[in-house]
Structures are given as structure tokens and as C-alpha cells.
Amino acid sequence: MTGPDGEARDRNWIGNYGERVAADWLRSRRCKVLARNFKGPRRGEVDIVARDGKLLLFVEVKTRRKGTRIRPLDAVDKAKQALIERGANAWLKRLGTRNLPWRFDVIEVYFEDGEKPRVNHVRDAF
């Protein structure tokens, strides 16, 4: 992806872009975004914490260029899942309860310069 000046965007910019797209996409489906880039103790992290009715969503966002041969979901390996789980546990601890429905999702964002990004929501991804 390139900026208006023709310069290539770096990985951090692309990741933040994908997270903004994913958060907007969730909001458009009447989900409430509670936090972005939540960091818990012990290196736990969750890209987006959202609520869909009474269901709590812990969402990992992966952004890739359209036409990539590697599916974004495949980048969420066991080590990444462990980071997300630690972040989710920290969030639940802050709430003071685990007695509510929750799940782990992955949102894949595919982009191409000059085109609207495509979003694929993988529910209950792991």
C-alpha cells in the first residue's frame, strides 16, 4: 500500500489500518468496540475487544494484500493464540467474572491500493 506521496506504507501502518477497518466493520454490524490494542500483564494482548449483544469478542486482526498466497488466519499460530488468551484472561479478570459468553475471532482484512478493503470474519477461530 502506498500513501498519497507514492511512498510505501510500513507494516505498522498497514496493521493499524487493518485494525481501523475491522473496528469500523464490527461497529457497522452493531457491535460495541470496548478496546483496541488491549495489553494485559504477562505480555497478553488483544487487537480488539468488542461486545455483540451479551457475547464478548476477543478479536485478532490480520491484514494482507489482496491476492496473497498465505491466508491471514494461518498467521495466528499457537504462540499468537497464547498471547491473545493471556490478554483475554486479563480482560476477564478486570471484569471480575468469567460467567459470561465469550469467544476468539479473527478478522482478515484484504487490501489493494485504490480499492475498498475486503473483510472476512472468522468466528470461533480457535
Contacts in CASP RR format, 6 or more apart in sequence:
PFRMAT RR
TARGET T0000
AUTHOR 0000-0000-0000
METHOD contacts of the structure
MODEL  1
MTGPDGEARDRNWIGNYGERVAADWLRSRRCKVLARNFKGPRRGEVDIVA
RDGKLLLFVEVKTRRKGTRIRPLDAVDKAKQALIERGANAWLKRLGTRNL
PWRFDVIEVYFEDGEKPRVNHVRDAF
1 8 0 8 1.000
1 9 0 8 1.000
1 13 0 8 1.000
1 14 0 8 1.000
1 17 0 8 1.000
1 65 0 8 1.000
1 111 0 8 1.000
1 113 0 8 1.000
2 8 0 8 1.000
2 9 0 8 1.000
2 113 0 8 1.000
3 9 0 8 1.000
9 17 0 8 1.000
14 63 0 8 1.000
14 111 0 8 1.000
15 61 0 8 1.000
15 63 0 8 1.000
17 63 0 8 1.000
17 109 0 8 1.000
17 111 0 8 1.000
18 61 0 8 1.000
18 63 0 8 1.000
18 109 0 8 1.000
18 111 0 8 1.000
18 117 0 8 1.000
19 36 0 8 1.000
19 37 0 8 1.000
19 47 0 8 1.000
19 48 0 8 1.000
19 61 0 8 1.000
19 63 0 8 1.000
21 63 0 8 1.000
21 109 0 8 1.000
21 111 0 8 1.000
21 117 0 8 1.000
21 119 0 8 1.000
22 47 0 8 1.000
22 48 0 8 1.000
22 59 0 8 1.000
22 61 0 8 1.000
22 107 0 8 1.000
22 109 0 8 1.000
22 119 0 8 1.000
23 33 0 8 1.000
23 36 0 8 1.000
23 48 0 8 1.000
23 50 0 8 1.000
25 107 0 8 1.000
25 119 0 8 1.000
25 121 0 8 1.000
26 33 0 8 1.000
26 48 0 8 1.000
26 50 0 8 1.000
26 52 0 8 1.000
26 57 0 8 1.000
26 59 0 8 1.000
26 107 0 8 1.000
27 33 0 8 1.000
29 52 0 8 1.000
30 52 0 8 1.000
31 50 0 8 1.000
31 51 0 8 1.000
31 52 0 8 1.000
31 53 0 8 1.000
31 57 0 8 1.000
32 50 0 8 1.000
32 51 0 8 1.000
32 53 0 8 1.000
33 48 0 8 1.000
33 49 0 8 1.000
33 50 0 8 1.000
34 49 0 8 1.000
34 50 0 8 1.000
34 51 0 8 1.000
35 46 0 8 1.000
35 48 0 8 1.000
35 49 0 8 1.000
35 91 0 8 1.000
36 47 0 8 1.000
36 48 0 8 1.000
36 49 0 8 1.000
37 45 0 8 1.000
37 46 0 8 1.000
37 47 0 8 1.000
38 45 0 8 1.000
38 46 0 8 1.000
38 49 0 8 1.000
38 87 0 8 1.000
38 90 0 8 1.000
38 91 0 8 1.000
39 45 0 8 1.000
39 87 0 8 1.000
40 86 0 8 1.000
40 87 0 8 1.000
40 90 0 8 1.000
40 91 0 8 1.000
41 90 0 8 1.000
42 86 0 8 1.000
42 90 0 8 1.000
43 83 0 8 1.000
43 86 0 8 1.000
44 83 0 8 1.000
44 84 0 8 1.000
44 86 0 8 1.000
44 87 0 8 1.000
44 90 0 8 1.000
45 83 0 8 1.000
45 84 0 8 1.000
45 86 0 8 1.000
45 87 0 8 1.000
46 58 0 8 1.000
46 59 0 8 1.000
46 60 0 8 1.000
46 84 0 8 1.000
46 87 0 8 1.000
46 88 0 8 1.000
46 91 0 8 1.000
47 59 0 8 1.000
47 60 0 8 1.000
47 61 0 8 1.000
48 57 0 8 1.000
48 58 0 8 1.000
48 59 0 8 1.000
48 61 0 8 1.000
48 107 0 8 1.000
49 56 0 8 1.000
49 57 0 8 1.000
49 58 0 8 1.000
49 59 0 8 1.000
49 91 0 8 1.000
50 56 0 8 1.000
50 57 0 8 1.000
50 59 0 8 1.000
51 57 0 8 1.000
54 100 0 8 1.000
54 101 0 8 1.000
55 101 0 8 1.000
55 102 0 8 1.000
55 103 0 8 1.000
56 91 0 8 1.000
56 100 0 8 1.000
56 101 0 8 1.000
56 102 0 8 1.000
56 103 0 8 1.000
57 102 0 8 1.000
57 103 0 8 1.000
57 105 0 8 1.000
58 84 0 8 1.000
58 87 0 8 1.000
58 88 0 8 1.000
58 91 0 8 1.000
58 102 0 8 1.000
58 103 0 8 1.000
58 104 0 8 1.000
58 105 0 8 1.000
59 104 0 8 1.000
59 105 0 8 1.000
59 106 0 8 1.000
59 107 0 8 1.000
60 76 0 8 1.000
60 80 0 8 1.000
60 84 0 8 1.000
60 104 0 8 1.000
60 105 0 8 1.000
60 106 0 8 1.000
60 107 0 8 1.000
60 125 0 8 1.000
61 106 0 8 1.000
61 107 0 8 1.000
61 109 0 8 1.000
62 72 0 8 1.000
62 73 0 8 1.000
62 75 0 8 1.000
62 76 0 8 1.000
62 106 0 8 1.000
62 107 0 8 1.000
62 108 0 8 1.000
62 109 0 8 1.000
63 72 0 8 1.000
63 108 0 8 1.000
63 109 0 8 1.000
63 110 0 8 1.000
63 111 0 8 1.000
64 70 0 8 1.000
64 72 0 8 1.000
64 108 0 8 1.000
64 109 0 8 1.000
64 110 0 8 1.000
64 111 0 8 1.000
65 110 0 8 1.000
65 111 0 8 1.000
65 112 0 8 1.000
66 110 0 8 1.000
66 111 0 8 1.000
66 112 0 8 1.000
66 115 0 8 1.000
66 118 0 8 1.000
67 110 0 8 1.000
68 110 0 8 1.000
71 108 0 8 1.000
72 106 0 8 1.000
72 108 0 8 1.000
72 109 0 8 1.000
72 110 0 8 1.000
73 106 0 8 1.000
73 108 0 8 1.000
73 122 0 8 1.000
73 125 0 8 1.000
76 84 0 8 1.000
76 106 0 8 1.000
76 125 0 8 1.000
76 126 0 8 1.000
81 104 0 8 1.000
81 126 0 8 1.000
84 104 0 8 1.000
85 104 0 8 1.000
88 102 0 8 1.000
88 104 0 8 1.000
92 98 0 8 1.000
92 102 0 8 1.000
103 123 0 8 1.000
103 124 0 8 1.000
104 124 0 8 1.000
104 125 0 8 1.000
104 126 0 8 1.000
105 121 0 8 1.000
105 122 0 8 1.000
105 123 0 8 1.000
105 124 0 8 1.000
105 125 0 8 1.000
106 122 0 8 1.000
106 125 0 8 1.000
106 126 0 8 1.000
107 119 0 8 1.000
107 120 0 8 1.000
107 121 0 8 1.000
107 122 0 8 1.000
108 119 0 8 1.000
108 120 0 8 1.000
108 121 0 8 1.000
108 122 0 8 1.000
109 117 0 8 1.000
109 118 0 8 1.000
109 119 0 8 1.000
110 117 0 8 1.000
110 118 0 8 1.000
110 119 0 8 1.000
110 120 0 8 1.000
111 117 0 8 1.000
111 118 0 8 1.000
END
